[in-house]
Amino acid sequence: MPPHLRLPLQAVLFDMDGTLVDTERLWWDAVSQVAGRTLTEADQAEVLGRPVEHTAAWLSAASGTPAADVADVLHREFADRVRAGIEPRPGALDLLDALAREGVPTALVTASPRAVADIVLDALGARRFAVSVTADDTERTKPAPDPYLAACRALGVDPAACVAVEDTETGVASAEAAGCAVLAVPSLAPIEAAPGRTLRTTLAGITPRELRGLVAYGLCVMSWNLWLGGSLVDDHRAKQLKTVLESGADVVGLQETGGRAAQELADALGWYHHRAGENLGIISRHPITARHGDPDVGFYGAAGVRIELDAGRQVDVWTAHLHYTPYGPYESVFDGLPEAELIAHEQVRLAQLRDALRRIDEAAADGVPVVLVGDFNCPSHLDRPDVAWPVTMAAQEAGLRDSYREAHPDPVADPGHTWSPVHPVHEDGSGRPEPQDRIDYVLHRGLRVLGSRTLVAGTPSPWPDVAGNDWPSDHAAVVTEFAVPRLM
């Protein structure tokens, strides 16, 4: 499926207690029996959605009885109540049957032990679930993401293409940490609304179609320095269009546009565009609903837009170009400058980035994710930990994550160099190898990375014989696919 469309619903992952069957009340009663008192609302955080071991430790602290003994009694009290009879929650069996008819796999994901889950599976029909994950099956259980991640691995699906159905804040936290969309149907305790989370009062009437509508959209974002608009390469505009189309990008943050590239590319593609100053531009297949930053920004700086994927999904996308000199890799490799001097020479770029971060924060809206792409003209501290490169560190401190390094954590195995596909040797004629480095980035806040790659078409001839290259730039592009949650 093209990345600009909604991801397909690959699976639905169901919590058990309080979601599919009315066992939350049975568990509450079992804990009350063992505690020897009536539980109150203040006890919910220690009881609902928690594994037996957690609640047993909590009761043990109050009673002095060894936690293992308390856990054994809790298991017995709860299992006896379950065997005495459980009732499916309204709409639960209808939804399971509808998903089965449409061939959507389902999993049971519970913080209850296997012995209790198997009793419930027998009552519901174990055939209804392709996979079941219990507290016995992962080292950590809810609210850690491990149970949902384990279910997704067993099903061979991407969490971003799954919906988890939960009834407690603890379970919701687990599913969201795993990257799933969440349908929350509270049982005993309320659940707060949040981006990527849908609240309903019952499963009755919920359909597979509605669940499909909860799955994240895919959004493919590209950062590309066009190298003086592409003017040094023959037929550069046609080659730029071919690159954008073949990349699968939905939105492209451009640098060195030559003033006209954003509008001309957008017009040819039938897309929307934003031009800022002589150098920056953004093109998008999705409507642009707002423009951010200074429209007359100089050659260096940042500009942004808000794009709307659908009525429930918006993303702020910014493009930035930071000053190219002094260039840290040259000073490090050619001049051998120590870390302190390398860091001191980043101050111009650092000031430019901080200005961009200020503008991003001024334009931000609650729940709207942010993507910042650009040619930063500096290495990353994630690639070269021997130097605390301050520009990328400042972006990280502002909550922006490096999508390429998320997808490829090992900088040795996956260096991701973007500078330079046309400069194998330094252009001063010395014959020295050009320092290859990653200086172009797709950063984000509030999204889930599905994949990221660098992009160069063909095998470009080196400078200065570049006119016939298929690749009309001196930078590699960076392309990242994101999952975009609903705002509410």
Buried (B, 14 or more C-beta within 10 A) or exposed (E): EEBBEBBEBBBBBBBBBBBBBBBBBBBBBBBBBBBEEEBEEEBBBBBBBBBBBBBBBBBBEEBEBEBEEBBEBBBEBBBEBBEEEBEBBBBBBBBBEBBBEEEBBBBBBBBBBBEBBBBBBEBBEEEBBBBBBBBEBBEEBBBBBBBBBBBBEBBEBBBBBBBBBBBBBBBBBBBBBBBBBBBBBBBBBEBEEBBBBBBBEEBEEBBBEBBBBBBBBBBBBBBBBBBBBBBBBEEBBEBBBBBBEEBBBBBBBBBBBBBEBBBBBBEBBEBBBBBBBBBBBBBBBBEBEBBBBBEEBEEBBBBBBBBBBEEBBBBBBBBBBBBBEBBBBBBBBBEEBEEEBBBEBBEBBBEBBBBBBEBBEEBBEEBBBBBBBBBBBBBBBBBBEEBBBBBBBBBBEBEBBBBBBBBBEEBEEBBBBBBBBBBEEBEEEEEEEBBBBBBBBBBBBBBBBBBBBBBBBEEBBBBEEBEEBBBBBBBBBBBBBBBBBBBE
